[in-house]
């Protein structure tokens, strides 16, 4: 029971927290109303993410040769370029702070 008085001819719906006239056609339940409205919506199909198959040793050797070795051969170059970019950015930031300090003394 709620703390406020109910008006005559009204029924309280606890699902939607509202009062409904007693002669309303869908007085059965607001949940039934929602179910009727939502029944027409499409639902997402289940994702089948755990349907993997084990690779044979031949398939793994082919994958290792064609894809993994290419990345392994170039990995040091990628890391070196990233380190140079970071050090350059750090040096540029320090030089801007030094120039700003000298300019605004």
C-alpha positions as CSV (number, residue, x, y, z in Angstrom):
1,X,0.0,0.0,0.0
2,X,1.4,3.4,-0.9
3,X,1.5,6.4,1.4
4,X,-0.9,8.6,-0.7
5,X,-4.7,8.2,-0.9
6,X,-6.1,6.5,-4.0
7,X,-8.7,8.3,-6.1
8,X,-12.1,6.6,-6.5
9,X,-12.4,4.5,-9.6
10,X,-8.6,4.1,-10.0
11,X,-6.4,1.0,-9.5
12,X,-2.7,1.2,-8.6
13,X,-0.4,-0.7,-10.9
14,X,2.8,-1.7,-8.9
15,X,4.8,-2.6,-12.1
16,X,4.6,0.8,-13.7
17,X,3.8,2.7,-10.5
18,X,0.8,4.5,-11.8
19,X,-2.9,4.6,-11.3
20,X,-5.2,3.1,-14.0
21,X,-8.9,3.7,-14.3
22,X,-10.9,0.6,-13.3
23,X,-12.7,0.5,-16.6
24,X,-9.4,0.4,-18.6
25,X,-9.4,-2.5,-21.0
26,X,-5.8,-3.7,-20.2
27,X,-6.3,-3.6,-16.4
28,X,-5.1,-7.2,-16.2
29,X,-1.5,-6.1,-15.7
30,X,1.0,-3.6,-17.0
31,X,3.5,-6.4,-17.4
32,X,1.0,-8.1,-19.8
33,X,0.8,-4.8,-21.7
34,X,4.6,-4.6,-22.0
35,X,4.8,-8.3,-23.1
36,X,2.2,-7.6,-25.8
37,X,4.2,-4.6,-27.0
38,X,7.6,-6.3,-26.8
39,X,6.5,-9.5,-28.5
40,X,6.9,-8.0,-32.0
41,X,10.6,-7.1,-31.5
42,X,13.3,-9.1,-33.1
43,X,15.9,-10.7,-30.9
44,X,19.6,-11.1,-31.5
45,X,20.7,-14.6,-32.5
46,X,23.1,-16.3,-30.1
47,X,26.8,-15.8,-30.9
48,X,28.7,-19.0,-31.5
49,X,32.1,-18.0,-30.2
50,X,33.2,-21.3,-28.8
51,X,33.1,-23.3,-32.0
52,X,36.9,-23.5,-32.6
53,X,38.6,-26.5,-34.1
54,X,42.1,-27.7,-33.3
55,X,44.8,-27.0,-35.9
56,X,46.8,-29.9,-37.2
57,X,50.6,-29.7,-36.9
58,X,50.8,-29.1,-40.7
59,X,48.3,-26.2,-40.5
60,X,50.3,-24.7,-37.6
61,X,53.6,-25.0,-39.4
62,X,52.1,-23.3,-42.5
63,X,50.7,-20.5,-40.3
64,X,54.0,-20.1,-38.5
65,X,55.9,-19.8,-41.8
66,X,53.5,-17.5,-43.7
67,X,52.3,-15.1,-40.9
68,X,54.1,-15.3,-37.6
69,X,57.6,-15.2,-39.0
70,X,56.9,-12.0,-41.0
71,X,55.9,-10.2,-37.8
72,X,58.8,-11.7,-35.8
73,X,61.3,-10.5,-38.4
74,X,60.1,-6.9,-38.2
75,X,59.3,-6.7,-34.5
76,X,62.5,-5.0,-33.5
77,X,62.1,-2.4,-36.3
78,X,58.6,-1.5,-35.0
79,X,59.7,-1.2,-31.4
80,X,62.7,0.9,-32.4
81,X,60.6,3.3,-34.5
82,X,58.1,3.7,-31.6
83,X,60.9,4.4,-29.1
84,X,62.4,7.0,-31.4
85,X,59.0,8.8,-31.8
86,X,58.6,8.8,-28.0
87,X,62.0,10.2,-27.3
88,X,61.6,12.8,-30.0
89,X,58.3,13.9,-28.4
90,X,59.8,14.0,-25.0
91,X,62.7,16.1,-26.3
92,X,60.4,18.5,-28.1
93,X,58.3,18.9,-25.0
94,X,61.4,19.7,-22.9
95,X,62.6,22.2,-25.5
96,X,59.3,24.0,-25.6
97,X,59.3,24.3,-21.7
98,X,62.9,25.6,-21.8
99,X,62.1,28.2,-24.5
100,X,58.9,29.2,-22.6
101,X,60.9,29.6,-19.4
102,X,63.5,31.8,-21.1
103,X,60.9,33.8,-23.0
104,X,58.7,34.6,-20.0
105,X,61.3,35.3,-17.3
